[in-house]
Amino acid sequence: MNANKLVGKRIQSWRESKSIGREEMADRTGLDIGQITRIEESKDFPSLAPLIKIARVLGVRLGTFLDDEDALGPVVSRKRNYKESVSFSTNQTASHTHMDYYSLAADKSGRHLEPFIIQVAPRDENGIFQLSSHEGEEFIYCLAGLLEITYGDDTYILEAGDSIYYDSIVAHHVHAADAQGAQILAVVYTPI
């Protein structure tokens, strides 16, 4: 099954197990009830900010929606075995496919960090993007290409070998700085 579809089904399953209706979920997360429905029915895959809000209301880790198995010991992730990517998005159609996330720890249960290899699509000519914010911290290491991070009122350019660490409560957006795209290692921490 597609990873994006699994996330919607897991969210719905957790919500129902907690006896929380969609309307209550919308009220508690501040999301539109239509968006909750689209997420659960796998018609819309949220950006990290709404996904974190949903996880907090349900009292689970962000990774709960991405977990495959419950390995207690170390988890080794081999590049030849990357599983299907997950594409986080916003409600803006233009941003639905600008990043493909490959989880590096989907098999690790109880984790507090979410490490990903992310393929960042080449920059769109119109360069329109929507800033998002959520609780937690992010670390990004540029593996290849040229990356642009909008963070509050500032803009940072990273090339291969550069990194940035920031509080993700500040409105931000990560995108390719040019038409070549980029590849990054990102680690996201979100408190429960």
Backbone hydrogen bonds in HBPLUS format (Angstrom, degrees):
<---DONOR---> <-ACCEPTOR-->    atom                        ^
c    i                          cat <-CA-CA->   ^        H-A-AA   ^      H-
h    n   atom  resd res      DA  || num        DHA   H-A  angle D-A-AA Bond
n    s   type  num  typ     dist DA aas  dist angle  dist       angle   num
A0005-LYS N   A0002-ASN O   3.04 MM   3  5.33 122.9  2.38 104.0 117.9     1
A0006-LEU N   A0002-ASN O   3.12 MM   4  6.49 150.4  2.21 150.8 159.6     2
A0007-VAL N   A0003-ALA O   3.20 MM   4  6.48 154.2  2.27 149.9 155.2     3
A0008-GLY N   A0004-ASN O   3.44 MM   4  6.78 161.7  2.48 146.2 148.9     4
A0009-LYS N   A0005-LYS O   3.16 MM   4  6.41 163.0  2.19 150.6 155.0     5
A0010-ARG N   A0006-LEU O   2.86 MM   4  6.05 155.7  1.92 153.0 160.1     6
A0011-ILE N   A0007-VAL O   2.93 MM   4  6.16 159.5  1.98 154.1 159.3     7
A0012-GLN N   A0008-GLY O   3.05 MM   4  6.26 166.7  2.06 149.0 152.6     8
A0013-SER N   A0009-LYS O   2.90 MM   4  6.06 159.2  1.94 145.9 152.2     9
A0014-TRP N   A0010-ARG O   2.91 MM   4  6.10 165.6  1.93 152.7 155.9    10
A0015-ARG N   A0011-ILE O   2.88 MM   4  6.04 165.3  1.90 154.6 159.2    11
A0016-GLU N   A0012-GLN O   2.89 MM   4  6.06 166.4  1.91 153.8 157.1    12
A0017-SER N   A0013-SER O   2.92 MM   4  6.07 152.7  1.99 145.2 153.3    13
A0018-LYS N   A0014-TRP O   3.11 MM   4  6.31 132.0  2.35 142.0 153.3    14
A0018-LYS N   A0015-ARG O   3.20 MM   3  5.28 137.3  2.39  97.0 108.6    15
A0020-ILE N   A0015-ARG O   3.08 MM   5  5.40 169.8  2.09 151.3 152.4    16
A0019-SER N   A0016-GLU O   2.99 MM   3  4.87 159.8  2.03 104.3 109.2    17
A0025-MET N   A0021-GLY O   2.91 MM   4  6.16 159.9  1.95 151.7 158.0    18
A0026-ALA N   A0022-ARG O   2.86 MM   4  6.09 156.1  1.92 147.7 153.9    19
A0027-ASP N   A0023-GLU O   2.95 MM   4  6.25 160.7  1.98 148.7 153.8    20
A0028-ARG N   A0024-GLU O   2.86 MM   4  6.08 164.5  1.88 156.0 159.8    21
A0029-THR N   A0025-MET O   2.92 MM   4  5.97 145.6  2.04 147.2 155.7    22
A0030-GLY N   A0026-ALA O   2.84 MM   4  5.59 138.5  2.01 143.3 153.3    23
A0035-GLN N   A0032-ASP O   2.93 MM   3  5.19 123.3  2.26 102.3 116.8    24
A0036-ILE N   A0032-ASP O   3.09 MM   4  6.53 154.6  2.16 152.3 159.5    25
A0037-THR N   A0033-ILE O   2.98 MM   4  6.25 161.6  2.02 148.9 153.6    26
A0038-ARG N   A0034-GLY O   2.90 MM   4  6.15 161.8  1.93 147.5 152.5    27
A0039-ILE N   A0035-GLN O   2.87 MM   4  6.06 153.8  1.94 149.4 156.4    28
A0040-GLU N   A0036-ILE O   2.97 MM   4  6.21 171.1  1.98 155.6 157.5    29
A0041-GLU N   A0037-THR O   2.91 MM   4  6.04 147.6  2.01 148.8 158.3    30
A0043-LYS N   A0038-ARG O   2.75 MM   5  4.85 149.2  1.84 156.3 157.9    31
A0044-ASP N   A0038-ARG O   3.08 MM   6  5.09 141.7  2.24 119.7 114.6    32
A0042-SER N   A0039-ILE O   3.02 MM   3  5.04 158.6  2.07 107.7 111.6    33
A0051-LEU N   A0047-SER O   3.35 MM   4  6.47 163.7  2.38 151.1 155.7    34
A0052-ILE N   A0048-LEU O   2.82 MM   4  5.96 152.3  1.90 157.6 164.3    35
A0053-LYS N   A0049-ALA O   3.11 MM   4  6.40 155.5  2.17 147.9 154.6    36
A0054-ILE N   A0050-PRO O   2.94 MM   4  6.23 156.5  2.00 151.5 157.3    37
A0055-ALA N   A0051-LEU O   2.98 MM   4  6.22 160.2  2.02 145.1 150.6    38
A0056-ARG N   A0052-ILE O   2.94 MM   4  6.17 157.5  1.99 150.6 156.1    39
A0057-VAL N   A0053-LYS O   3.11 MM   4  6.37 159.8  2.15 148.1 152.7    40
A0058-LEU N   A0054-ILE O   3.03 MM   4  6.25 156.7  2.08 151.1 157.8    41
A0059-GLY N   A0055-ALA O   2.84 MM   4  5.93 113.6  2.29 136.2 153.6    42
A0060-VAL N   A0055-ALA O   2.97 MM   5  5.18 165.0  2.00 147.4 149.1    43
A0059-GLY N   A0056-ARG O   3.13 MM   3  4.90 143.3  2.27  92.5 103.5    44
A0064-THR N   A0061-ARG O   3.07 MM   3  5.38 154.0  2.14 107.2 115.0    45
A0065-PHE N   A0062-LEU O   3.27 MM   3  6.26 158.2  2.32 126.9 128.9    46
A0066-LEU N   A0063-GLY O   2.86 MM   3  4.99 142.4  2.00 104.5 116.5    47
A0067-ASP N   A0063-GLY O   2.84 MM   4  5.84 130.3  2.09 160.4 173.6    48
A0068-ASP N   A0106-ALA O   2.93 MM  38  5.57 157.1  1.98 130.0 132.2    49
A0071-ALA N   A0107-ASP O   2.86 MM  36  5.69 154.8  1.92 170.9 175.6    50
A0109-SER N   A0071-ALA O   3.10 MM  38  5.66 170.8  2.11 143.9 146.8    51
A0081-ASN N   A0078-ARG O   2.87 MM   3  5.37 154.9  1.94 115.2 123.7    52
A0082-TYR N   A0079-LYS O   3.43 MM   3  5.51 161.7  2.46 112.4 109.5    53
A0086-VAL N   A0101-TYR O   2.81 MM  15  5.00 153.8  1.88 139.8 148.2    54
A0101-TYR N   A0086-VAL O   2.77 MM  15  5.00 167.2  1.78 146.5 149.4    55
A0095-SER N   A0092-GLN O   3.03 MM   3  5.62 150.8  2.12 115.1 123.2    56
A0096-HIS N   A0093-THR O   3.26 MM   3  5.49 172.2  2.27 114.9 116.5    57
A0121-ALA N   A0098-HIS O   2.81 MM  23  4.90 165.0  1.83 138.1 142.7    58
A0100-ASP N   A0119-GLN O   3.02 MM  19  5.23 154.7  2.08 142.7 150.8    59
A0119-GLN N   A0100-ASP O   3.00 MM  19  5.23 156.4  2.05 150.4 153.1    60
A0102-TYR N   A0117-ILE O   2.86 MM  15  5.18 150.0  1.95 152.6 162.1    61
A0117-ILE N   A0102-TYR O   3.03 MM  15  5.18 156.5  2.09 140.6 146.4    62
A0104-LEU N   A0115-PRO O   2.94 MM  11  5.50 164.9  1.97 150.3 146.4    63
A0108-LYS N   A0105-ALA O   2.97 MM   3  5.35 161.6  2.00 117.2 123.3    64
A0114-GLU N   A0188-VAL O   2.76 MM  74  4.98 149.7  1.85 145.0 154.8    65
A0188-VAL N   A0114-GLU O   2.95 MM  74  4.98 162.7  1.98 127.6 132.0    66
A0116-PHE N   A0186-ALA O   2.72 MM  70  5.22 155.4  1.78 159.8 166.9    67
A0186-ALA N   A0116-PHE O   2.88 MM  70  5.22 165.1  1.90 150.5 155.6    68
A0118-ILE N   A0184-ILE O   2.83 MM  66  5.24 165.5  1.85 152.2 156.6    69
A0184-ILE N   A0118-ILE O   2.95 MM  66  5.24 159.2  2.00 146.3 153.2    70
A0120-VAL N   A0182-ALA O   2.78 MM  62  5.01 167.0  1.80 150.3 152.4    71
A0182-ALA N   A0120-VAL O   3.02 MM  62  5.01 156.1  2.08 136.7 141.3    72
A0123-ARG N   A0178-ASP O   2.85 MM  55  5.32 172.2  1.85 143.9 141.5    73
A0127-GLY N   A0124-ASP O   3.10 MM   3  5.26 136.6  2.29 103.1 115.1    74
A0132-SER N   A0172-HIS O   2.94 MM  40  5.49 161.4  1.98 145.4 148.0    75
A0172-HIS N   A0132-SER O   2.86 MM  40  5.49 157.3  1.91 144.3 148.7    76
A0134-HIS N   A0168-SER O   2.89 MM  34  5.59 164.9  1.92 130.2 135.3    77
A0168-SER N   A0136-GLY O   2.96 MM  32  5.47 150.2  2.05 123.3 131.1    78
A0137-GLU N   A0189-TYR O   2.91 MM  52  5.17 148.5  2.01 139.1 149.1    79
A0189-TYR N   A0137-GLU O   2.84 MM  52  5.17 171.5  1.85 158.7 158.9    80
A0138-GLU N   A0166-TYR O   2.94 MM  28  5.55 158.8  1.98 159.6 165.8    81
A0166-TYR N   A0138-GLU O   2.94 MM  28  5.55 158.6  1.99 156.5 163.6    82
A0139-PHE N   A0187-VAL O   2.87 MM  48  5.10 152.4  1.95 145.9 154.6    83
A0187-VAL N   A0139-PHE O   2.80 MM  48  5.10 156.5  1.85 149.2 156.4    84
A0140-ILE N   A0164-ILE O   2.84 MM  24  5.34 165.6  1.86 162.6 167.3    85
A0164-ILE N   A0140-ILE O   2.86 MM  24  5.34 147.6  1.96 149.1 158.9    86
A0141-TYR N   A0185-LEU O   2.80 MM  44  5.11 160.8  1.84 154.5 160.9    87
A0185-LEU N   A0141-TYR O   2.87 MM  44  5.11 162.4  1.90 151.1 156.9    88
A0142-CYS N   A0162-ASP O   2.90 MM  20  5.65 166.5  1.92 168.6 173.2    89
A0161-GLY N   A0142-CYS O   2.87 MM  19  5.70 165.5  1.89 161.4 157.1    90
A0143-LEU N   A0183-GLN O   2.83 MM  40  5.40 146.7  1.94 142.5 151.5    91
A0144-ALA N   A0183-GLN O   3.12 MM  39  5.07 152.7  2.20 142.9 141.3    92
A0183-GLN N   A0144-ALA O   2.94 MM  39  5.07 157.2  1.99 135.5 136.4    93
A0177-ALA N   A0146-LEU O   2.91 MM  31  5.41 175.0  1.91 130.9 131.2    94
A0147-LEU N   A0158-LEU O   2.79 MM  11  5.00 171.9  1.79 155.7 158.5    95
A0158-LEU N   A0147-LEU O   2.79 MM  11  5.00 162.3  1.82 143.9 150.0    96
A0148-GLU N   A0175-HIS O   2.74 MM  27  5.45 171.8  1.75 177.3 175.9    97
A0175-HIS N   A0148-GLU O   3.01 MM  27  5.45 160.6  2.05 158.0 164.0    98
A0149-ILE N   A0156-TYR O   2.81 MM   7  5.13 164.4  1.84 153.8 159.1    99
A0156-TYR N   A0149-ILE O   2.85 MM   7  5.13 157.9  1.90 145.1 152.7   100
A0150-THR N   A0173-HIS O   2.89 MM  23  5.19 160.3  1.93 156.7 160.2   101
A0173-HIS N   A0150-THR O   2.88 MM  23  5.19 139.4  2.05 144.9 150.6   102
A0151-TYR N   A0154-ASP O   2.82 MM   3  5.25 166.2  1.84 150.1 154.9   103
A0154-ASP N   A0151-TYR O   2.99 MM   3  5.25 158.4  2.04 132.0 130.5   104
A0152-GLY N   A0171-ALA O   2.76 MM  19  5.31 162.1  1.79 168.4 172.5   105
A0162-ASP N   A0159-GLU O   2.88 MM   3  5.61 161.5  1.91 154.4 156.2   106
A0170-VAL N   A0167-ASP O   3.41 MM   3  6.27 166.7  2.43 118.4 121.2   107
